[in-house]
Amino acid sequence: MVKKQDENKSMEAPAAPATGNSFHTRANLFDVVTAQLQRGIEAIKLDDDIAAILSQPKNELIIHFPVKLKSGHVRMFKGYRVQHSNTLGPFKGGIRYHQDVYLDECKALASWMTWKCALARLPYGGAKGGVKFNPSEYDAEDLERITRRFTHALGGNIGPEWDIPAPDMGTNSQTMDWMMDTYVNIMSHVDRQAVKRVVTGKSIVCGGSQGREQATGQGVVYCIQEWAHAKRFSLDGATLAVQGYGNVGSNTARILSRLGVTLTTVGDHTGYFKNPEGFNPHKLADHVKKKRGLAGYPGAKAISREEFFASEVDIFVPAALELQIGKDEAKEMTCKVVVEGANGPTDIEGEQALLAKGIDLVPDILANSGGVIVSYYEWLQNKRSESWELEEVQMRLERRMRRSYQAVADRARDLKTDMRTTCYAIALERLRDTYRARGIWP
Ligand code: NAD
């Protein structure tokens, strides 16, 4: 039995409702993951001791660090790193730059990483971190200063066999290059080459892997293909809505367009838009890169957030923030499937409402696992001083994603439950078997 939620929660308040999230006030994200975990625990009747261990992160770090900005002013920043589990391997998880980052969010995201890595059979545990600020208010020079100072402040709390960060919302390969460079420079010079794999999601020239940039979107697409195959649904001619047009959202839409899927509705922090004829996903991505948002894209008709969720599409991919689909949004939705590109985009009531309406849901810890899978390949390549061709990375990713999807689909039939609970069941069984074999010392 998981400890009562209030005992496990931090005293830090959740963030204010996200911009544009007009339907409901955001719940505490750690409550959501705790409720999901509880269902997984019940599905496999997990031992109480192991359930108690896994219901809390191992380590929670909060760092206040000063940064001298290029203006000459010094500003204090608040950074987080939560390490949930390292039972299956080193802690692994992204670094988020966003003004709403808070401790319980990092705790939830860190535990999702544990389940995601266990489900994908990766030799990793789970972690997540972030810095509480709005990166769009800073230019590249200040972002570099913030990133380097945060990495220095993290110091030995990260490491290539201990805790391996990666990009997440508001961060990218450039952020990871700066983190890697800062970290190797605080190591002794003889160790510098060996520790470059302290972060993944680096640019290719800094030791990144081919295919990492698009890996999460590619993984989402493999899940959509598997779902479509099982449902005998033709993707050619299908319509798509995507919330969030950053790394995950834009790559998903671009890859799906090659399969004949049309992006008709899209939204981000600058607004929601529709084009019944279909957006060109490549031109849209170029526009977002230049203008830092969707607003102002030629031919896009602005719609409300409510209209966005009510839009008539076949496939809905949330790829922005967490807790975007509550019961109010679910009530409006008419799609056939929700495939969670983002982490935790659907709350407990939202999921129940979707399933009750017969809308399928492919959960985050399966759907967006492509990113951490290719991060693992990057880490392996760095460790072995290898550099794999794109085809090699794609072939491995595809095999692993399709195998995971099939394992979940088969097990869901046995357990007679939904896909999310099944994902938890599989992940928890793997952790349980390891705990049982190793024992709990002393
Ligand atoms: P990103 O920073 O590249 O893009 C985030 C998108 O969300 C942007 O389009 C932004 O405008 C939008 N957004 C922000 N606030 C919003 C709001 N209030 N309303 C609507 N849209 C808003 O981030 P990303 O890497 O694409 O990550 C998106 C999600 O996917 C996150 O939940 C992240 O944890 C998850 N994820 C990312 C990866 C990865 O490899 N990048 C892997 C797994 C999961």
Residues whose N, C-alpha, C, O or C-beta is under 5 A from the ligand:
A	BS01	NAD	A18 T19 G20 P167 D168 M169 G170 T216 G244 Y245 G246 N247 V248 G249 G267 D268 H269 A319 A320 L321 G341 A342 N343 N368 G371
